[in-house]
Structure formats: structure tokens, C-alpha cells
């Protein structure tokens, strides 16, 4: 039972839960960025480059063939177009994460920069202040 209790305490710590939420949101955000690049950014770039579809850009190392038994051997292809698209995905995603972290850090700095009100004097200090003031009179 001790291991289960330790695991529960570990899993319920704020940092672990925050990290899990971040990973889930990051995965969803990555899908959105991939769609943005593949469906919105790359088609106009392809048109500007003469109707090139980046996902089709590839170098064929070996053509597809059949063995004597009739088994199909697939072609060996280096898909550099998909790699270019993935690099653009990564660049956009990294930039967005950088901006998000920069914004969050600026909020944190503003919160730290706000001066705290001095603590209220204790009852003893208030009493001593009254005594001092009475002695001055």
C-alpha cells in the first residue's frame, strides 16, 4: 500500500499535473500547426514555385519491382518534400512556443515587480508607539 500512496502523491503534485496538461495541449497545438502548414502555407508556396506539391517531392533510389514469385518490392524513396514541410512545421511551432513563454514570463515579472504592502504592526508595536507618544507629550 505504501507504493500506491507514494504514486498518488507524486501524480497529484501540481507540477506533474501541469506538465501532463501541457503535453496534451502541445500535441493538439502541433496538429493545428501541421494542418496550417500543409493546408494553408504550402499550397501558395507550391503555386509560386510553378505548381509544385511539396508532399510529392521525392528522389527515387530504387523503382518498385516484382520478384520471380510475384512478390511486389516497394520503391525506395527519399521524401525530401515532406521533410521540408516538417521543418516549416517545427519552425512555426517553436516560434509560437517561444512567444507564449515570453508572454508568460512578462506576466510573471510584472507580478514580481509589484511592491508588497508593508506588514501591519503587531499589537505590541502599536502599544509601544502609543506609550512613546504619551511620553513625548
C-alpha positions in Angstrom: 0.0 0.0 0.0 2.9 2.4 0.6 3.9 2.4 -3.1 0.4 3.2 -4.2 0.2 6.1 -1.7 3.6 7.4 -2.9 2.5 7.2 -6.5 -0.7 9.0 -5.7 1.2 11.8 -4.0 3.6 12.0 -6.9 0.9 12.0 -9.6 -1.2 14.6 -7.8 1.6 17.1 -7.3 1.0 20.4 -9.2 4.0 20.1 -11.4 3.1 16.7 -12.8 -0.5 17.6 -13.5 0.6 20.9 -15.1 3.1 19.0 -17.3 0.5 16.5 -18.4 -1.9 19.2 -19.4 0.9 20.9 -21.2 1.8 17.8 -23.2 -1.8 17.2 -24.2 -2.3 20.8 -25.3 1.1 20.8 -27.0 0.1 17.7 -29.0 -3.2 19.3 -30.1 -1.4 22.6 -30.9 1.2 20.6 -33.0 -1.7 19.1 -35.0 -3.1 22.6 -35.7 0.3 23.9 -36.8 0.8 20.8 -39.1 -2.6 21.5 -40.7 -1.8 25.2 -41.1 1.4 24.4 -42.8 0.1 21.6 -45.0 -3.2 23.1 -45.9 -2.7 26.9 -45.8 1.0 27.8 -46.2 2.4 25.2 -48.5 -0.2 25.3 -51.4 0.5 29.0 -52.2 4.3 28.4 -51.9 3.8 25.5 -54.3 1.9 27.7 -56.8 4.6 30.4 -56.6 7.2 27.7 -57.4 5.3 26.5 -60.5 2.6 24.2 -59.2 4.9 22.1 -57.0 3.2 19.9 -54.4 5.8 19.7 -51.6 4.5 16.4 -50.3 5.2 14.8 -53.7 8.8 16.0 -53.9 11.0 12.9 -53.6 14.0 11.1 -55.0 13.5 7.5 -56.1 16.5 5.4 -55.2 15.0 2.1 -56.5 11.9 1.6 -58.5 9.2 -0.8 -57.4 9.6 -4.2 -58.8 8.3 -7.8 -58.6 10.3 -10.9 -57.8 10.1 -14.1 -59.8 7.4 -15.4 -57.4 5.3 -12.3 -58.0 6.0 -10.6 -54.6 5.9 -6.8 -55.0 9.0 -5.0 -53.7 8.0 -1.4 -52.9 10.1 1.5 -54.3 12.8 3.1 -52.1 12.1 6.8 -51.9 13.6 9.8 -50.1 10.7 12.1 -49.5 12.5 15.4 -49.0 9.3 17.4 -49.7 7.7 16.0 -46.6 10.9 16.8 -44.7 10.8 20.4 -45.8 7.2 20.6 -44.7 8.1 19.2 -41.3 10.9 21.7 -40.9 8.4 24.5 -41.6 6.0 22.9 -39.1 8.8 22.8 -36.5 9.8 26.4 -37.1 6.3 27.8 -36.7 5.7 25.6 -33.6 9.0 26.6 -32.0 8.2 30.3 -32.7 4.7 30.0 -31.2 6.0 28.3 -28.1 8.8 30.9 -27.7 6.3 33.8 -27.9 3.9 32.0 -25.4 6.8 31.5 -22.9 7.9 35.1 -23.4 4.4 36.4 -22.7 4.1 34.2 -19.6 7.4 35.4 -18.3 6.5 39.0 -18.8 3.3 38.4 -16.7 5.5 36.8 -14.0 7.9 39.7 -14.0 5.1 42.2 -13.6 3.7 40.2 -10.6 7.2 40.1 -9.0 7.7 43.8 -9.6 4.5 44.9 -7.8 5.6 46.1 -4.4 4.1 44.4 -1.4 2.4 46.4 1.2 4.4 46.5 4.4 3.0 44.2 7.1 0.7 45.8 9.7 2.5 46.4 13.0 1.8 43.9 15.8 -0.2 44.8 18.8 2.9 45.2 20.9 4.4 47.7 18.4 1.1 49.7 18.4 1.1 49.7 22.3 4.8 50.8 22.4 4.1 53.6 19.9 1.2 54.9 22.0 3.5 54.8 25.1 6.2 56.7 23.2 3.8 59.3 22.0 2.3 59.8 25.5 5.9 60.2 27.0 6.7 62.9 24.4 3.7 64.9 25.5 
